Amino acid sequence: MVSKKITLFLSLAVLVVILDLGSKHLVFSRLDQPYDRYEVIDGVFEIIHHTNTGGMWGFGQGWNPWILRLVRMAAVIVIFIILAQTPRTDRWSVAALGMVMGGAVGNIYDSLAYGAVRDFLKFDFGVWMFDPFPTFNLADSGICVGVVLLAFRMLFFAQSTPPAEEVQNSC
């Protein structure tokens, strides 16, 4: 029987992968040339055909693509290690890890299938420190939201470690 922890983790990971790859397919089948664009909100938000051979927000552009692929694969291993150490009652952390995993898988798929990650969401917030804001995709969003949830959980809702006899009695 699959535990609720694994079910939650896999459900969110698969949901993020489906939303990410589905949205990329939809956008890239309609905007078929690099830098084709569709303006959604004049001067603020557009959908654009963009590929990124680097990491998140273009970090590592021009690096050997296998270095970034290995880093992404290592991240997947780290996610599984953290998941294994996360108590099954910590649903917020399990959910956050599922979102991060889904984003990682979506971007790994793009990297292997296309040699670059497909990005298409572009915002201009009119704020100098976010100008230009990096083009991103739903996988990146899943990763960022998941990491913020994990950080928030660790900073503000850290669980204390139960005494050893409580751990033994709960098994």
DRENDO-1510 file (C-alpha; in Angstrom, 1 decimal, always signed):
<recs>
REC; n; res; u; v; w
REC; 1; MET; +0.0; +0.0; +0.0 .
REC; 2; VAL; +1.3; +3.5; -0.9 .
REC; 3; SER; +1.5; +5.9; +1.9 .
REC; 4; LYS; -0.4; +9.2; +2.0 .
REC; 5; LYS; +3.0; +10.9; +2.0 .
REC; 6; ILE; +4.1; +9.3; -1.3 .
REC; 7; THR; +0.7; +9.9; -2.8 .
REC; 8; LEU; +0.7; +13.6; -2.0 .
REC; 9; PHE; +4.3; +14.0; -3.2 .
REC; 10; LEU; +3.7; +12.1; -6.5 .
REC; 11; SER; +0.3; +13.8; -7.1 .
REC; 12; LEU; +1.8; +17.3; -6.9 .
REC; 13; ALA; +4.9; +16.3; -8.9 .
REC; 14; VAL; +2.9; +14.8; -11.7 .
REC; 15; LEU; +0.4; +17.7; -11.7 .
REC; 16; VAL; +3.3; +20.2; -12.1 .
REC; 17; VAL; +4.8; +18.1; -14.9 .
REC; 18; ILE; +1.5; +17.9; -16.7 .
REC; 19; LEU; +0.8; +21.6; -16.4 .
REC; 20; ASP; +4.3; +22.5; -17.4 .
REC; 21; LEU; +4.7; +20.2; -20.4 .
REC; 22; GLY; +1.1; +20.8; -21.5 .
REC; 23; SER; +1.5; +24.6; -21.4 .
REC; 24; LYS; +4.8; +24.4; -23.2 .
REC; 25; HIS; +3.3; +22.3; -25.9 .
REC; 26; LEU; +0.4; +24.7; -26.3 .
REC; 27; VAL; +2.5; +27.8; -26.5 .
REC; 28; PHE; +5.3; +26.4; -28.7 .
REC; 29; SER; +2.9; +24.8; -31.1 .
REC; 30; ARG; +1.3; +28.3; -31.7 .
REC; 31; LEU; +4.4; +30.5; -31.5 .
REC; 32; ASP; +6.8; +28.4; -33.6 .
REC; 33; GLN; +9.6; +30.9; -34.2 .
REC; 34; PRO; +12.1; +32.2; -31.6 .
REC; 35; TYR; +10.9; +35.4; -30.0 .
REC; 36; ASP; +7.4; +35.2; -31.5 .
REC; 37; ARG; +5.2; +36.8; -28.9 .
REC; 38; TYR; +1.6; +37.3; -27.9 .
REC; 39; GLU; +0.8; +40.3; -25.7 .
REC; 40; VAL; -1.6; +39.5; -22.9 .
REC; 41; ILE; -1.5; +42.7; -20.9 .
REC; 42; ASP; -0.1; +45.7; -22.8 .
REC; 43; GLY; +3.4; +46.4; -21.6 .
REC; 44; VAL; +3.1; +44.1; -18.6 .
REC; 45; PHE; +2.7; +40.5; -19.6 .
REC; 46; GLU; +3.4; +38.6; -22.7 .
REC; 47; ILE; +3.8; +35.0; -23.8 .
REC; 48; ILE; +7.0; +34.6; -25.8 .
REC; 49; HIS; +8.8; +31.8; -27.6 .
REC; 50; HIS; +12.1; +31.6; -25.8 .
REC; 51; THR; +14.6; +28.9; -25.0 .
REC; 52; ASN; +17.2; +28.8; -22.3 .
REC; 53; THR; +20.3; +26.7; -22.5 .
REC; 54; GLY; +21.3; +27.7; -19.0 .
REC; 55; GLY; +19.8; +27.1; -15.6 .
REC; 56; MET; +17.1; +29.1; -13.9 .
REC; 57; TRP; +17.0; +32.7; -15.0 .
REC; 58; GLY; +19.7; +32.0; -17.5 .
REC; 59; PHE; +22.4; +31.2; -15.0 .
REC; 60; GLY; +25.1; +29.1; -16.7 .
REC; 61; GLN; +24.5; +30.1; -20.3 .
REC; 62; GLY; +27.2; +28.8; -22.5 .
REC; 63; TRP; +28.2; +26.0; -20.1 .
REC; 64; ASN; +28.5; +22.5; -21.3 .
REC; 65; PRO; +24.9; +21.3; -21.3 .
REC; 66; TRP; +25.8; +18.0; -19.5 .
REC; 67; ILE; +27.0; +20.0; -16.5 .
REC; 68; LEU; +23.5; +21.5; -16.0 .
REC; 69; ARG; +21.9; +18.2; -16.7 .
REC; 70; LEU; +24.0; +16.5; -14.0 .
REC; 71; VAL; +23.2; +19.3; -11.6 .
REC; 72; ARG; +19.5; +18.9; -12.3 .
REC; 73; MET; +19.7; +15.1; -11.8 .
REC; 74; ALA; +21.7; +15.6; -8.6 .
REC; 75; ALA; +18.9; +17.9; -7.4 .
REC; 76; VAL; +16.4; +15.1; -8.0 .
REC; 77; ILE; +18.4; +12.8; -5.8 .
REC; 78; VAL; +18.6; +15.5; -3.1 .
REC; 79; ILE; +14.8; +15.9; -3.2 .
REC; 80; PHE; +14.4; +12.2; -2.6 .
REC; 81; ILE; +16.8; +12.2; +0.3 .
REC; 82; ILE; +15.0; +15.2; +1.9 .
REC; 83; LEU; +11.6; +13.5; +1.2 .
REC; 84; ALA; +12.8; +10.3; +2.9 .
REC; 85; GLN; +13.8; +12.3; +6.0 .
REC; 86; THR; +10.6; +14.3; +6.1 .
REC; 87; PRO; +8.0; +13.1; +8.6 .
REC; 88; ARG; +4.9; +11.8; +7.0 .
REC; 89; THR; +2.8; +14.2; +9.1 .
REC; 90; ASP; +4.6; +17.2; +7.6 .
REC; 91; ARG; +2.3; +17.6; +4.6 .
REC; 92; TRP; +3.5; +21.2; +3.8 .
REC; 93; SER; +7.0; +20.0; +3.3 .
REC; 94; VAL; +6.0; +16.9; +1.3 .
REC; 95; ALA; +3.8; +19.1; -0.9 .
REC; 96; ALA; +6.6; +21.6; -1.4 .
REC; 97; LEU; +9.0; +18.8; -2.3 .
REC; 98; GLY; +6.5; +17.5; -4.8 .
REC; 99; MET; +6.2; +20.9; -6.5 .
REC; 100; VAL; +10.0; +21.2; -6.7 .
REC; 101; MET; +10.3; +17.6; -8.1 .
REC; 102; GLY; +7.6; +18.3; -10.7 .
REC; 103; GLY; +9.5; +21.5; -11.8 .
REC; 104; ALA; +12.8; +19.7; -11.9 .
REC; 105; VAL; +11.4; +16.8; -14.0 .
REC; 106; GLY; +9.7; +19.3; -16.5 .
REC; 107; ASN; +13.0; +21.1; -17.0 .
REC; 108; ILE; +15.1; +17.9; -17.2 .
REC; 109; TYR; +12.7; +16.7; -19.9 .
REC; 110; ASP; +13.1; +19.9; -21.9 .
REC; 111; SER; +16.9; +19.8; -21.5 .
REC; 112; LEU; +17.1; +16.2; -22.8 .
REC; 113; ALA; +14.5; +16.4; -25.5 .
REC; 114; TYR; +15.3; +19.9; -26.9 .
REC; 115; GLY; +18.8; +20.8; -25.6 .
REC; 116; ALA; +17.3; +23.8; -23.8 .
REC; 117; VAL; +14.5; +24.6; -21.5 .
REC; 118; ARG; +11.4; +26.2; -23.1 .
REC; 119; ASP; +10.4; +29.4; -21.4 .
REC; 120; PHE; +7.4; +31.5; -22.3 .
REC; 121; LEU; +6.1; +33.7; -19.5 .
REC; 122; LYS; +7.5; +37.3; -19.6 .
REC; 123; PHE; +6.6; +40.1; -17.2 .
REC; 124; ASP; +7.7; +43.7; -17.1 .
REC; 125; PHE; +6.9; +45.0; -13.6 .
REC; 126; GLY; +8.3; +48.5; -14.3 .
REC; 127; VAL; +10.7; +48.2; -11.4 .
REC; 128; TRP; +14.4; +48.8; -12.1 .
REC; 129; MET; +15.6; +45.8; -10.1 .
REC; 130; PHE; +13.3; +43.4; -12.1 .
REC; 131; ASP; +14.1; +44.9; -15.5 .
REC; 132; PRO; +14.1; +42.8; -17.4 .
REC; 133; PHE; +12.5; +40.0; -15.3 .
REC; 134; PRO; +13.7; +36.6; -16.6 .
REC; 135; THR; +11.4; +34.7; -18.9 .
REC; 136; PHE; +10.2; +31.5; -17.1 .
REC; 137; ASN; +7.8; +28.6; -17.3 .
REC; 138; LEU; +5.5; +26.6; -15.0 .
REC; 139; ALA; +8.3; +24.3; -14.0 .
REC; 140; ASP; +10.3; +27.2; -12.7 .
REC; 141; SER; +7.2; +28.4; -10.9 .
REC; 142; GLY; +6.7; +25.0; -9.2 .
REC; 143; ILE; +10.4; +25.1; -8.1 .
REC; 144; CYS; +10.2; +28.6; -6.8 .
REC; 145; VAL; +6.9; +28.2; -4.9 .
REC; 146; GLY; +8.1; +24.9; -3.5 .
REC; 147; VAL; +11.4; +26.3; -2.3 .
REC; 148; VAL; +9.6; +29.3; -0.7 .
REC; 149; LEU; +7.2; +27.0; +1.0 .
REC; 150; LEU; +10.0; +24.9; +2.4 .
REC; 151; ALA; +11.9; +28.0; +3.6 .
REC; 152; PHE; +8.8; +29.4; +5.2 .
REC; 153; ARG; +8.1; +26.1; +6.9 .
REC; 154; MET; +11.7; +25.8; +8.2 .
REC; 155; LEU; +11.9; +29.4; +9.4 .
REC; 156; PHE; +8.5; +29.8; +11.0 .
REC; 157; PHE; +7.1; +26.4; +11.7 .
REC; 158; ALA; +10.1; +24.3; +12.5 .
REC; 159; GLN; +9.1; +21.1; +14.2 .
REC; 160; SER; +11.1; +20.1; +17.3 .
REC; 161; THR; +12.6; +16.6; +17.3 .
REC; 162; PRO; +10.5; +14.2; +19.4 .
REC; 163; PRO; +12.2; +12.3; +22.2 .
REC; 164; ALA; +13.7; +9.0; +21.2 .
REC; 165; GLU; +11.0; +6.9; +23.1 .
REC; 166; GLU; +8.2; +8.8; +21.1 .
REC; 167; VAL; +9.9; +7.9; +17.8 .
REC; 168; GLN; +10.2; +4.2; +18.8 .
REC; 169; ASN; +6.6; +4.0; +20.0 .
REC; 170; SER; +5.2; +5.6; +16.8 .
REC; 171; CYS; +6.8; +3.0; +14.5 .
</recs>
